């Protein structure tokens, strides 16, 4: 889809898919890389997000805002929840 100026984005938690759709740009904060922006043609990315305000710029010009929050490890049961916010971005 990069050829059309958009790409596929999925933001998931251990429990469910929080966002799935096409976007022109995504700005978020990753566990290892700090704040990062993704544009069409970017190499595929699968990684953990830390607490932040994620912005997904949709193909129709609207912006989808996501609040990435950390939860207590016992409440979600995920083995990595102590260290990361329970969201993973697949871009």
C-alpha positions as protocol buffer text, in pm:
chain_id: "A"
residue {
  index: 1
  type: UNK
  ca { x: 0 y: 0 z: 0 }
}
residue {
  index: 2
  type: UNK
  ca { x: 297 y: 232 z: 27 }
}
residue {
  index: 3
  type: UNK
  ca { x: 268 y: 310 z: -343 }
}
residue {
  index: 4
  type: UNK
  ca { x: -65 y: 487 z: -281 }
}
residue {
  index: 5
  type: UNK
  ca { x: 72 y: 713 z: -7 }
}
residue {
  index: 6
  type: UNK
  ca { x: -68 y: 506 z: 277 }
}
residue {
  index: 7
  type: UNK
  ca { x: 15 y: 193 z: 472 }
}
residue {
  index: 8
  type: UNK
  ca { x: -149 y: -61 z: 702 }
}
residue {
  index: 9
  type: UNK
  ca { x: -140 y: 3 z: 1079 }
}
residue {
  index: 10
  type: UNK
  ca { x: -243 y: -220 z: 1367 }
}
residue {
  index: 11
  type: UNK
  ca { x: -220 y: -126 z: 1735 }
}
residue {
  index: 12
  type: UNK
  ca { x: -297 y: -416 z: 1967 }
}
residue {
  index: 13
  type: UNK
  ca { x: -306 y: -488 z: 2338 }
}
residue {
  index: 14
  type: UNK
  ca { x: -281 y: -836 z: 2492 }
}
residue {
  index: 15
  type: UNK
  ca { x: -662 y: -841 z: 2499 }
}
residue {
  index: 16
  type: UNK
  ca { x: -769 y: -696 z: 2162 }
}
residue {
  index: 17
  type: UNK
  ca { x: -699 y: -493 z: 1849 }
}
residue {
  index: 18
  type: UNK
  ca { x: -728 y: -122 z: 1935 }
}
residue {
  index: 19
  type: UNK
  ca { x: -680 y: 18 z: 1585 }
}
residue {
  index: 20
  type: UNK
  ca { x: -659 y: -143 z: 1244 }
}
residue {
  index: 21
  type: UNK
  ca { x: -665 y: 58 z: 925 }
}
residue {
  index: 22
  type: UNK
  ca { x: -476 y: 260 z: 665 }
}
residue {
  index: 23
  type: UNK
  ca { x: -275 y: 569 z: 752 }
}
residue {
  index: 24
  type: UNK
  ca { x: -52 y: 832 z: 592 }
}
residue {
  index: 25
  type: UNK
  ca { x: 166 y: 876 z: 903 }
}
residue {
  index: 26
  type: UNK
  ca { x: 200 y: 747 z: 1259 }
}
residue {
  index: 27
  type: UNK
  ca { x: 384 y: 922 z: 1541 }
}
residue {
  index: 28
  type: UNK
  ca { x: 440 y: 725 z: 1862 }
}
residue {
  index: 29
  type: UNK
  ca { x: 699 y: 646 z: 2129 }
}
residue {
  index: 30
  type: UNK
  ca { x: 869 y: 304 z: 2138 }
}
residue {
  index: 31
  type: UNK
  ca { x: 1033 y: 117 z: 2423 }
}
residue {
  index: 32
  type: UNK
  ca { x: 1380 y: 123 z: 2266 }
}
residue {
  index: 33
  type: UNK
  ca { x: 1372 y: 415 z: 2028 }
}
residue {
  index: 34
  type: UNK
  ca { x: 1201 y: 716 z: 2181 }
}
residue {
  index: 35
  type: UNK
  ca { x: 958 y: 913 z: 1964 }
}
residue {
  index: 36
  type: UNK
  ca { x: 940 y: 792 z: 1605 }
}
residue {
  index: 37
  type: UNK
  ca { x: 739 y: 875 z: 1294 }
}
residue {
  index: 38
  type: UNK
  ca { x: 639 y: 623 z: 1029 }
}
residue {
  index: 39
  type: UNK
  ca { x: 556 y: 714 z: 669 }
}
residue {
  index: 40
  type: UNK
  ca { x: 460 y: 502 z: 367 }
}
residue {
  index: 41
  type: UNK
  ca { x: 756 y: 296 z: 249 }
}
residue {
  index: 42
  type: UNK
  ca { x: 903 y: 263 z: 599 }
}
residue {
  index: 43
  type: UNK
  ca { x: 1044 y: -79 z: 679 }
}
residue {
  index: 44
  type: UNK
  ca { x: 798 y: -301 z: 867 }
}
residue {
  index: 45
  type: UNK
  ca { x: 800 y: -250 z: 1244 }
}
residue {
  index: 46
  type: UNK
  ca { x: 677 y: -467 z: 1529 }
}
residue {
  index: 47
  type: UNK
  ca { x: 756 y: -330 z: 1873 }
}
residue {
  index: 48
  type: UNK
  ca { x: 642 y: -232 z: 2219 }
}
residue {
  index: 49
  type: UNK
  ca { x: 514 y: 116 z: 2295 }
}
residue {
  index: 50
  type: UNK
  ca { x: 567 y: 312 z: 2615 }
}
residue {
  index: 51
  type: UNK
  ca { x: 320 y: 555 z: 2770 }
}
residue {
  index: 52
  type: UNK
  ca { x: 255 y: 830 z: 2518 }
}
residue {
  index: 53
  type: UNK
  ca { x: 11 y: 1011 z: 2294 }
}
residue {
  index: 54
  type: UNK
  ca { x: 11 y: 819 z: 1964 }
}
residue {
  index: 55
  type: UNK
  ca { x: -118 y: 1001 z: 1657 }
}
residue {
  index: 56
  type: UNK
  ca { x: -239 y: 813 z: 1350 }
}
residue {
  index: 57
  type: UNK
  ca { x: -293 y: 1038 z: 1047 }
}
residue {
  index: 58
  type: UNK
  ca { x: -566 y: 869 z: 843 }
}
residue {
  index: 59
  type: UNK
  ca { x: -599 y: 864 z: 465 }
}
residue {
  index: 60
  type: UNK
  ca { x: -906 y: 1093 z: 481 }
}
residue {
  index: 61
  type: UNK
  ca { x: -710 y: 1368 z: 663 }
}
residue {
  index: 62
  type: UNK
  ca { x: -850 y: 1297 z: 1010 }
}
residue {
  index: 63
  type: UNK
  ca { x: -626 y: 1219 z: 1307 }
}
residue {
  index: 64
  type: UNK
  ca { x: -691 y: 919 z: 1534 }
}
residue {
  index: 65
  type: UNK
  ca { x: -548 y: 986 z: 1881 }
}
residue {
  index: 66
  type: UNK
  ca { x: -456 y: 695 z: 2108 }
}
residue {
  index: 67
  type: UNK
  ca { x: -350 y: 723 z: 2471 }
}
residue {
  index: 68
  type: UNK
  ca { x: -97 y: 451 z: 2550 }
}
residue {
  index: 69
  type: UNK
  ca { x: -106 y: 378 z: 2922 }
}
residue {
  index: 70
  type: UNK
  ca { x: 81 y: 132 z: 3139 }
}
residue {
  index: 71
  type: UNK
  ca { x: -125 y: -107 z: 3352 }
}
residue {
  index: 72
  type: UNK
  ca { x: -42 y: -310 z: 3660 }
}
residue {
  index: 73
  type: UNK
  ca { x: 113 y: -645 z: 3566 }
}
residue {
  index: 74
  type: UNK
  ca { x: -132 y: -859 z: 3767 }
}
residue {
  index: 75
  type: UNK
  ca { x: -434 y: -699 z: 3601 }
}
residue {
  index: 76
  type: UNK
  ca { x: -350 y: -805 z: 3245 }
}
residue {
  index: 77
  type: UNK
  ca { x: -146 y: -1119 z: 3306 }
}
residue {
  index: 78
  type: UNK
  ca { x: 104 y: -1047 z: 3027 }
}
residue {
  index: 79
  type: UNK
  ca { x: 459 y: -1155 z: 3123 }
}
residue {
  index: 80
  type: UNK
  ca { x: 615 y: -829 z: 2996 }
}
residue {
  index: 81
  type: UNK
  ca { x: 355 y: -596 z: 3147 }
}
residue {
  index: 82
  type: UNK
  ca { x: 585 y: -491 z: 3431 }
}
residue {
  index: 83
  type: UNK
  ca { x: 818 y: -324 z: 3182 }
}
residue {
  index: 84
  type: UNK
  ca { x: 603 y: -202 z: 2896 }
}
residue {
  index: 85
  type: UNK
  ca { x: 271 y: -49 z: 2819 }
}
residue {
  index: 86
  type: UNK
  ca { x: 42 y: -327 z: 2700 }
}
residue {
  index: 87
  type: UNK
  ca { x: 34 y: -216 z: 2338 }
}
residue {
  index: 88
  type: UNK
  ca { x: 221 y: -334 z: 2035 }
}
residue {
  index: 89
  type: UNK
  ca { x: 230 y: -149 z: 1705 }
}
residue {
  index: 90
  type: UNK
  ca { x: 252 y: -336 z: 1377 }
}
residue {
  index: 91
  type: UNK
  ca { x: 335 y: -85 z: 1106 }
}
